[in-house]
Amino acid sequence: MIKLKRAYDAPSPQDGRRVLVDRIWPRGVSRDSAEIDEWMKEIAPSDDLRKWFGHDPALWDEFRARYFAELDEEPELVAQLREWADGHALTLVYGARDTEHNNALALKQYLQR
């Protein structure tokens, strides 16, 4: 089971393994309070893609396509996330304000296809 949660939301026991999937640590969140089990910077969109997207909902479909292409190049990281999610709770943690257009949501969609 794969869940999503903003880094600014309180952790809970139901989260299972908490994996931060952003390249940059969320502003104003201490490492202790975040209770992150893993920080997978490498699974996040490239800096160029992240800057191009800029969380513009109009670019969402193209962002997902480009991000999926980047994920295709990281089979070991993708396999690790799938393994952690297999029969266990896995929470992808992200810092974006937009809960409907962010890399964690796109990553979840990629992992579940």
C-alpha positions in Angstrom: 0.0 0.0 0.0 1.4 3.3 -1.1 0.3 6.5 0.6 1.2 10.2 0.2 1.9 12.7 2.9 3.2 16.3 3.0 6.4 16.7 5.1 4.5 19.3 7.1 1.8 16.9 8.2 2.4 14.9 11.4 3.8 11.4 11.1 1.6 8.6 12.3 2.2 4.9 13.0 0.0 4.0 10.0 2.5 5.6 7.6 4.8 2.6 7.8 8.1 3.3 6.1 8.4 7.1 5.4 10.4 8.0 2.3 11.2 11.6 1.4 11.1 11.7 -2.4 12.3 15.3 -2.9 15.8 16.5 -3.9 15.6 19.3 -1.4 14.8 19.0 2.3 11.5 20.7 3.0 11.9 24.2 4.5 11.2 24.6 8.2 10.9 20.8 8.9 13.4 19.4 11.3 14.9 16.0 10.6 13.7 14.8 14.0 10.1 15.9 13.6 9.9 14.5 10.0 10.6 11.0 11.1 11.9 10.1 7.7 13.2 6.5 7.3 14.8 7.1 3.9 15.6 10.1 1.8 15.7 9.1 -1.8 16.9 12.2 -3.5 17.8 10.3 -6.6 14.2 9.2 -7.2 13.1 12.8 -7.4 12.7 14.6 -10.7 15.9 16.1 -12.1 16.6 19.7 -11.2 15.9 20.8 -14.8 12.6 19.0 -14.9 11.6 20.3 -11.5 12.4 23.9 -12.5 10.6 23.5 -15.9 7.5 22.2 -14.3 7.3 24.8 -11.5 4.1 23.1 -10.2 2.1 24.5 -13.1 -1.0 22.4 -13.4 -1.1 23.1 -17.2 2.2 21.3 -17.6 1.1 18.2 -15.4 0.6 15.7 -18.2 3.9 16.6 -19.9 5.7 16.6 -16.5 4.4 13.1 -15.8 5.6 11.8 -19.1 9.1 13.3 -18.7 9.3 12.2 -15.1 8.2 8.6 -16.0 11.0 8.6 -18.6 13.5 9.6 -15.9 12.1 6.9 -13.6 12.6 4.3 -16.4 16.4 5.1 -16.1 16.4 4.2 -12.3 15.2 0.6 -12.2 17.1 -0.2 -9.0 15.5 2.7 -7.1 12.0 1.9 -8.4 12.5 -1.8 -7.5 13.5 -0.8 -3.9 10.3 1.3 -3.5 8.1 -1.5 -4.9 9.8 -4.0 -2.5 9.2 -1.7 0.5 5.5 -1.4 -0.5 5.0 -5.1 -1.1 2.7 -6.1 1.7 3.6 -3.1 3.9 2.6 0.5 4.3 4.9 2.9 2.4 4.4 6.6 2.6 6.0 8.9 0.0 6.7 12.2 1.7 6.9 15.4 -0.2 7.1 19.1 0.4 5.0 20.7 -2.3 1.9 22.6 -1.4 -0.1 21.3 -4.4 -1.5 18.0 -3.4 -2.8 17.2 -6.9 0.2 18.0 -9.0 3.5 16.9 -7.4 6.3 14.5 -8.0 5.2 12.1 -5.2 1.8 11.7 -6.8 3.4 11.0 -10.2 5.8 8.6 -8.6 2.9 6.7 -6.9 1.1 6.5 -10.2 4.3 5.1 -11.8 4.8 2.5 -9.1 1.2 1.3 -9.3 1.1 0.8 -13.1 
